[in-house]
Amino acid sequence: MRLVHVVVLVSDDGAYGGPTSVATRQLEECAARGHEVTLVSLWRGRSRAPARIGSVPLRTRPARALLPGRFSGLMHPLLVRDMWRSMGGADVVHIHAGRDLVSLTALAVAALRRKRFFAQTHGMLEPRLTAVAKVFDRVYVPLLRRARGCLVLTERERRAVAEVIGQDGPPLLILRNGVRPQRGAEAEHRRRDREVLFLARLHPHKRPEAFVEMAALVHRKVPDARFTLHGTDEGSLPTVRQLIAAHGLEKVVGYGGALEYAEAARAQARAAVYVLPSVSEAFPMTVIEALSVGTPVVCTDTCGTADELARRGAAIVTDGSPQAMADAVCDLLADEKKRGVLVEAGYRAVEEAFSIHAVADRLEEIYRGV
C-alpha cells in the first residue's frame, strides 16, 4: 500500500513530541513490511530539514506562525500543494490530528481528493467551550466526521472524541502506541551512574517544578544522585530555576535544554531512573521508550498507561506528590535487585503490550478494512 501520514511539526528539538514520534515509528514499521510511505509535515530547526527520518521519506515546509498559538497557528502556504500531490497517489491517508491549521488543511485536502483517510487524535481532541474552539469546530468537526475511522488511545479518549464529533461520527477505534523492544540494553544499564532524568516539555502540565521538589527530597538521602531536565521551555523554566536556587541545588540539578530524538534516546538509556511527574497524560510515549531501553520508570497514577504498568509491575506508580516520587526514586537507587525486577517487567510490558509490531499489525488490519 501507498501510505501518507500528516503530522503538524517535525523539529530538531522534538517540540511536538508524541504525535511526531508515533507517526515516525508507525511508518518505519510499515516501510519494513514493504509499504511505500511518506510523512508530510512542517519543519522547524537550526538547519535544513532532512530528506528522511530513518527510513521514512519526509516532505516538509518551514513552519510559519500564521495565527497565535504554540502549534495551532503554524502553517506554510506551499504545504497545501505538498499535501495535494502526496495524497493523490495514496491508498490510505493517516492524519495525526489536533485542533490546528495543518490538521484542518490535511482533512480538507483528503476530503477534496476523496481519499480514504483516518484521523488519530493522540488525546488532543477534548471538548472545549471557548468561542475560538467553537468557531474552529464548525469547520473542523464536519471534516473529521468524513474519516473512515478515528484512532484513539484509551476508553477515556474515546468518550472525549465522541462528545466532540457526536453520534454521526466515524467508528472510534482503539490503537495503542508502540516502540521497538531493545533488550540489548542490559550492558548499558550496568554502566549507568546515579542520574535521575526528566525528559518532557517544561510546561505546567508536565510539572517540572514537582521534579525539582522531588530532587531536593532525594538529595537529602542520596547526596551523590544527580538530576537533569531536558525539554523545550514552554513557560516553566524560570520557576524551575528559582526552585533550584531556593533549595541550593545548583550543583545537583541541571537543565540541559531540548534534545534531538537520537540524543533523547541516549539520555534515557544512560539514566538510572526516569521520572515523569505529569498528570492526565493520555499515553506518555517517553515512559514506554524508557521501558524499552531498560530504564526504571516512576510516573503518576493519572497517566493513561498507569493501571496496566502497575498491574504488570513494570513501573512505580505514585500519586504524583514530590514525597511519593522521592520515596520511589530512593528505593530504586538503593536496591539493585528491585531495579532489575522492574527493568525485566518493563521489557515484558513492551514486548507484550506496547510493541510497534503489534501496532503495525493492527494498522494493516484497519487500512485493509477500508
N, C-alpha and C positions, 0 to 999 in steps of 0.2 A: 504494500500500500504506500501511497504517497501522503505523508502526514505533514501538516503545517501547524505549528504551535505559535501562539502570540502571547507575549508577556510584556508588561509595561516597561521594565528597565533592566538592562544588564549594565553593571558598572564595575570598576576595578576595586571598589571598596565594599562590594556586596550589600549596598544600601537597601535594595529591595528584598533582600533576604530570602525567606522561604519559598515564595512562588517561583522565583528565578531558579533556585536550586532544584525544586521539584520538576519544573519543566525540563531543565537540562538533563536530569537523571532519567526521566521518562524517555526522552528522545535518544539518549545514549543507548539505553537498553533496547529500544525499538530498532535503532540502527544496527545493533549487534545481531538482531534477528532478521536482518535483510530488508527492512523497510527503508524507503527513501524519506529522509526527514529534513526539515528546515525550521529554524527558530527566527521569528520576526520580532524585533524589539527596538526600543530606543537605546542609545548608548551614552554613558557619562563616564569620563575618565581623564587621566592625565595624558594619555596617548591615544592614538587612533584605535578604533575598535578592531578586535581580532576578527579574522575571517571565520574562525571556528572556535567553539568551546569544546575541547576534547574532540570527539568525533562528530560533533553537531555543527553543520553549516549555519552561520549567523548572518542575518540580513538586518542591518541597523541604519539608523539616522541619529545625528546628535540630538540629545534631549534639550528641548527649549521649554521654558516656563511660559505658556500662553495664558494661563489663568492662575490665580492664587491656589496654594495647596502643595504639600510636600511632594506627592506623586500624582494627585488627581488632575492637576493642571498641566502636566508635561505632555508635549506633543511635538511633532515636526511635520509640516505640510506634506513633504515628499514620502512620509511613511504610509500615507494613504495609497499612493501609487504602488509602493512595495507590497502592501497587503493585497491589493487588487491582482497584481501579477503573480504573486506567490500562491494565492488561493485558487487561481484559475486552473492550475493543473492538479490540485489536491483531491484526493479521495475523501479525506476527513480533515476538518479544521478543528483545532482544540484551543479555546481561548481561556487563558488564566485571568479571570475577570473580577475586577473590583469596580467601585464607582469612580471612574476616571476617564479621561478623554481617549486614551489608547484603547481601552476595553470597549468603550462606546463605539468608536470608529470600527474596530475589528468586528463587532457584532453586526453593524450596519453593512459593512462590505461583504461579510459572509452571507447575510440575508439577500443582498442585491445580486450576489453571484449564485444564489440558490444552491449553496453548498450545505452538505450535511455537517453540522457543527455541534460541538459540545462546549459547555462553559464549566469551568472549575473555579469555585469561589474562595477556597482557602480560608474560610472563616471571616472573610472581609465583607460579606453582604448581610449586615444586621439591619433590622427595622430602624428607621430614623424619621423623626418628625420635624426636622428643621425645614425652613422654607426652601433653602437651596437644594436639599436632598429631594424634596417633593417635586420641584421643578425638573431636576435631573431625571428622576424616576419616571416621569411622564413619557420620556423618550426611551430611556434605558430598559425599563421593565417589559414593554411590548416586544422589544428586540430579544430580550432574554427568553421570553416565552416561545420564541421560534426555534430555540435549540432542540436537538434531539434528546438531550438529557443534561441535567445539571449534576456535576460530580461534587459530592460533599464528604467531609472527613468523618463526622460524628452524627449521632442522632440529634444532639443539640443544634448543630449547624443545619441539619435537615429541617428542623422546626423553624429556625430563623429564616431560612431561604423560602420556605413555604409561606410564611407570613408576608414576605416581601412580594413574591410573584403571584400569590393567590392560587385558587383552585384550577385555573386554566393553564397552569404552567406545565412544563415537560416533566418526565419522570425524574425523581431525585435519587441518584444512585450513590451508594457509599463506595468511596475509593480512598484507601489509606495512602499515606506517603511511604516511601521505601528508600533504603540505602543498600549498598553492596556490602555484605559481610566481609570483614577483614581480620580473620583470626590470626594472621601472621604478625600481629602487633605485639605478641607477648614479650618478645625480646626488648622492644622499645619500652614497654610497660615497666620492665625491671630496672631500666636505666633512669626512670623519672626522678626528678628532685621533688621537693615538697611545695610545688606551686599549685595554687588554687585559682581556677580560671573563671572569668565572666566573659562570655562572647555573645553579644547582642547589641542592638541599638541602645544608646544611652537616652532612654525615653522613660517618662514616669511609669508607663505601663510595664516596662521591663524591670523596674525597681533596682537600678544600680546603687541607689542610696542604701537599700537594705543589705546589699552585698558588702558595702564598706562597714556598716554597723556589725555585720557578722564577722568580718575580718578583725575588727577591734576585739571582739569577744574571743575569737580563736587565738589571737596573738598573745593574750594573757596566759593561755595554757600551753601553746605550742610556739615559742618565740622564734623558732627557725623557719616557720612557714612563711611563704611569700604569696602575694595576691596580685593578679593582673587583670585589668579590664581592657577589652578590645571591642570596638564598635564605633559606628558613626555617632557623633553627638547630635541629639535631637532635643536639646534643652536641659538635660540633666547634668552635664559636665561641670558647670560652676558649683552646683550643690555638692557633687561628688568631691571636688577639690576642697571645698570648705570643710566637709566632714573628715577628709584625710588629715587636713591641718589641725582640726579641732581635737582629733584623737592622737595627734603626734605620730602618724603612720607614714610619713613621707618616705622613709627607707624600707617600708614593708609593703605598701600598696602602690602600684603604679598604673598609669593609663598609657597604653601602647598605641592608641589610635585605631583606625579601621584597618582591616586586613583583606587582601585578595583571597579568593577562595582557597587556593593551594596553601597559602600561608596560614589561613584559619584552620585548615585540616591538620597541618603540622603542629600548631599551637595546642589543639585538642589532644593530639597523640602524646605530646610532651607532658601535659598536665597530670598532676596526681589526683585531682578531683575537679569535676566540672559542676558549677553551681548555677542554676537558672532560677532567680527569685521571682520571675514574672508571674502575674495572675491572669486567670481566664484566657490562657493560651490555647487556641483550638488544637494545634498539633505542632509542638515545638520541634522543628527539624534538628536544631542543634543538639537536643537531647539524644535523638536517635543516632545522629552522627557520632556523638561521643561514645555511645554504647558500641558502635560498630568498630571503633579502634581500641576498645578495651579500657576506656576511662570511666571510673566510677562516677555516678551522677547523683546530685542532690537537687530535687525540684520541689514544687509546691503542689498541694492537693487540688488546685483548680486547673492544672494543665490537663488538656484533653486526653492524654495518654496515662495520667497518673494512676488510675484504678488498675489498669492492666499491668503496668510496671510494678506496682506494689504487689499485686497478686502473684506475679512471677518472681518476686524478689530481685528484680533487675535494677532497681534504683531505690534510694532512700527518699520517701515522700514525706514532706513536712507541712505544717500549717503556714509556712511562709514567714514566720517571725524570725528576726535575726538570731534569737537564742536557740530556736529549734534547728535552724540551719547550721549554727555554730556547733551545737552538740553533735550533729551528724558528721560534719567535717572533722571534728576532733576524733571521733570514733574511727573514721576511715584512715586518718593519718597515723593513728596509734596501733591499729590492728591489721597487720598484713594479711592474715587469714581471712578476715571479714572482707577486705578489699578483693581478694582472689575469688571468693564466693560470689560477690556482686558482679565482678567482671565476667565470670563464666555465665551467670544468669543473663547478663546483658547481651552476650554473644548469642545465646539461645533465643532470646526475645527477638533479636534482629533476624535471625535465620528463619524463625517460625512465624513471626507476625509482621515484621517490618522490612521484609526483603523486597528489593526492587524487582526481583524475578517474579514474585507473586503479583506485584503491582502491574507489571507488563502483561502477565497472563490475563489479568482482569481487563486491562485496557484493550487488548486484542479482542477479547470476547465482546466488549462494549462496541468497539469500532465495527466489527464484523456483523454485529446485530442490526446495524442500520442498512 
